[in-house]
């Protein structure tokens, strides 16, 4: 990046001449003169100095946008030159929710690392919407999501589908007419619920239960509320949590009912009865996503190929 752009960008990030000058290892007067020279060359101010911290003028916003595009081009050029070498160097940065990072990716990352031991993997965790923002800003190379509103904005490849089940503590009463619909943890592990012949239930049959939900801003929260809305009632929410696995453990303790992904059910010893839901919101199809305008490095492409092959094999 050109020096004048570097100076303007640092001032934009810091919003203060003294802090920006310190980061650039130059004096504050020198930075001020450089900014004034740049503004003079384009014929208008880039910063509104009457505010604290300083704000960009309309011209400044255009200038900063151009700097970011320049940074992206430089990043893509650097990555493409790196790919001329080989897959012995490279980085794959992946972002996912706690569910993805803890329950979907571990075996995949171990296998990928064994096949490409010299590639570096960076793993970041947050909500689906945080990962969407990071993917847009090119902070990460890839993310995995089941949210149609997110998927539509990126280049995506389908990976897998999971099933949301209603999990009810065994000490809570279940209507007698639903006893034949109960699934045990063993049934789930043996994939009994995946049979199209196995009966499903409406959540309306459980309208008198208390529920554990995930917090707003989480795709599972949105899906849960749609399931209740489609059934025509508002649930009694006892607590809202940030992590799906915490909801699972709390339900196991008998606290309240919740929704659980079938991929979380690994052990036969469970204090929960499970029910297959008839609502289509209980089916989640996950995609691996990349920025549509970003150069896909050989390392990232290798990971996409690996994870697609992985799910083709296990399915």
N, C-alpha and C positions, 0 to 999 in steps of 0.2 A: 504494500500500500504506500502511496506517496506520502511524504512527510506532512504536507499541509492537511491531507485527509486524516492522518494519524492524530495530529494536534486537535482538529475539530472534533473527531470522534471521542477522544479522551475527555475533552471539556464537556461534551454532551453526556458522557457516562457519569462524570463526577459532579457536574452542575456548579462547579466552583473553580476559579482560576488557580488558587493556591494548591488545592488537592491535585488538580490535573497536572500542574507544573511539576509537583513532587513525583507523580507517577512517571512523567516523561523525563525526569532528571534534568530539567532546565529551570531557569529562573522564571518567576511570575511575569516580570516585565517582558521577557523574551517571548513568552507564550502569548501575552496580550498583543504584542506587536505582530506576531505571526498570524493571529486570528484576524486582526484588523487588515493586514495585507491581503488575506484570502477574501475577506468581505469586500475590500476595495476592488479586487480583480473581478468579482461577479456583480458588483454594483448595488449590493443591498446587504443589510445585516442578516446574520445567521442566528443570532441569539438576542432575546429580549432581556436586556440587562437590568430592567426595572423590577424584576421579580427575584425572589430568593426561595429556592434555587432558580437559576436562570432557566428560561424556557426557550424552546426553538421557535423561530419565526416560521411562517409558511415556507420561505426560501430554505430555512434551515432543515425543515422536515424533508424537503426534496433532496437536499444535499446529503443528509444522513441516510436516507433510503438508497441513494446512489452508492454511498460507502459500503452499506451492507451487501448490496449486489456485487460490488467489487470484491469484498471479502469472500463471498460465496464462490465467485469465479476463481479466485486464487486458491481456495480450498479444494475445489474440484480439479484444478490443474495439478496441484500438489499430489492429490490422490491418484490421478491418472498416471503421473510420472512414477509414482511408487509402484503401481501395478505393472510397469514395464519389467520390474525385477521379478518377483514371484510371490507365491502365497507363503513364503517364509517370513514375510513381514506384512503387517497390516493390523487394523483394529476393527472390531465390530462392537458398536455401542447399541445396547438393547434397553428398552424401557418397558416396564410392565407393572401391573398391580401386584399386590401381595399374593393373590391367588395364582397368578401366572408365574411369578418368580419362585414361589415356594413349592408349588404342586405340579406345574407343567414343565418348566424349564430345566430342573436339576439333571435328570437323566440325559436330556438333549445336550446340555452344555458339557457334561462329562464325556459323552460320545464324540462330540465335535472337537473337544480339546485333544482327545486321543488321536483323532484323524489329522488335526492341524495343530500340533503342539506349539508352534512358534507364533501363532496368531494370538493377539491379545483380545480379551473380551471385557467389555465394560457393561455393568448391569446397574440400572437405576430403577427406583421403585417409587410409585405414587399412584394417585387416582387415574382413572382412564382419561379424564379431562386434562390432568396435568401432563400426561404422556402425549396427548394430542398437541398441546401447546409446544412441548419440547421437540416433537417431530416437525411441526411447522417451522420452528426456529432453527432446525437442523442441529440441535444439541445432541440428539440421538439419531442413529441410522435407521432403526427399526423399532416397531412396537407391535403388540398383539392386542386386538380388541374385538369385541362382539357387538359394539354399538353401531347400528346402521348410520346414525348421524355423524359418526366419526369416520367410519369406513369409506363413505362416499367421497371424502375429501382427499383420499390418498390412493396410491397404487397398492393393490392388495392381492394376496393369494390365500385361498381358503385352506385352513389347517384341520380343524376338528369341530365337532359339536358336543356340547355337554347338556345334561338334563337337570333342571332344577326340580328337586323333590321337596314335598312338605315333610318336615321332620317334627314329630310330636313325641314328647317325653312319655314313656310307658305308664307313668303314674297318673297322667291326665286321661280323663275318660274320652273314649271315642264312640260315636253313635253305633249302636248294635248292628245297624244295617250296612256298616262300612267295614266290619271285621274281615270280610273276605277280600278286601282291597289292601290290607296291610302287607307291606313288604318289610322283610328283615334286612339287616346289614348283609347277611349271607346271600340273600336274594339279589341284592344290588351288586355285590362282588361277582356273582355268577351271571350278571346281566339279564336277569329275569324281566326286569322292567322295560328292557328294550324290545321285547316281543310285542308286535302290533296287536296281538290277541289279548295281552294283559290289560285288564280294565283300568281306566283312569277315573279320577274323581274331580268334582268341582270344589274350589276353595270355599264356596258358599256353605258347604256342609260343616265348616269349622269356624263359622262366623262368631261363635261364642268364646273362642280361645283368645288368650293373650299372645302377642307375637313379638319376636325379636327381629328387628330390621336393621339393615345397614343405613348409614347416614345419607342425607341428600348429597348429590354430587357424585354418587356411585351408581353405575349402570344397574346393579342388582336392586338398588332401592327403587329406581324408576320402573324396572320390570315388575317388582313386587306390587307397587301401587297400581300398575296397569292390570295386574291379575285381580286385585281386589275390586278395581273399578269395573272390570268386565263382569265380575260376579255380582255387582250391584250393592256393595256395602263398604263401609270404612272400617278398617281393622282397629282393634284395641292394641296399641303399641306400648309395650311395657318398657322397652329400652331400645335405643339406636346405637350402633357400634360402627367402628371404622373398618373392621376386618371380618371377613367371612369365617375364618377358622375360630375366632373368638365367639362368634354367634353359635357355631357348632358345639364348642365346649360348654357354653352356658346352657344350651338346650339339653345337652347330655346330662347336665346336673339337675335337670327338672325345672329350670326357671320358666320357660315358655316355649312355644313352638317357633319354628323358623324355616327358612328355605335353605337347602343345602345342595350343592353340586354333587352329582353322582361320582365325580372324580375325587371327591374328598373322602369317600367312604372306603376305607382300606382294611378295617379290622372287624371281625365278626362279632366281637363282644361289644354290644352297643345298647345303651339305655333308650334308644329311640325306635319308634315305629315310623316307617316311611310310606308315603303315598305318591303315586304317579298322578300328575296334574294334567287335566285336559286342555288347559289354556296354552296357546301357541307361544306365549311369552316365556314359557318354561323351557323352550328349546333355544339354545344359544349357539350360534355358529361363529367361530373365531377365525380371524384373518391375521396374517402377518402383513404389516403395513410399512411402506416406505414413502418418502417425499416424491411426488410425481416429477418434479423438476431437478431432482438431485442425481448426480452421477453415482451409479451403483458400482462400488469398488469390487475387485475380484474377491476380496475377503468377505464382504457383505453378501455377494452373490453366492459364494460357497456356503454360507450359513443358510440362506434361503433355500438352496437346493437340498441341504442336509435335513432341515426341519420338515420340508415337504416329504422327502423320502421316509423320514421317521414315522410320520403319521400315516402314510400309505401302507407301511409295513405293519404297524400295530393295529390299524383298522381292519 
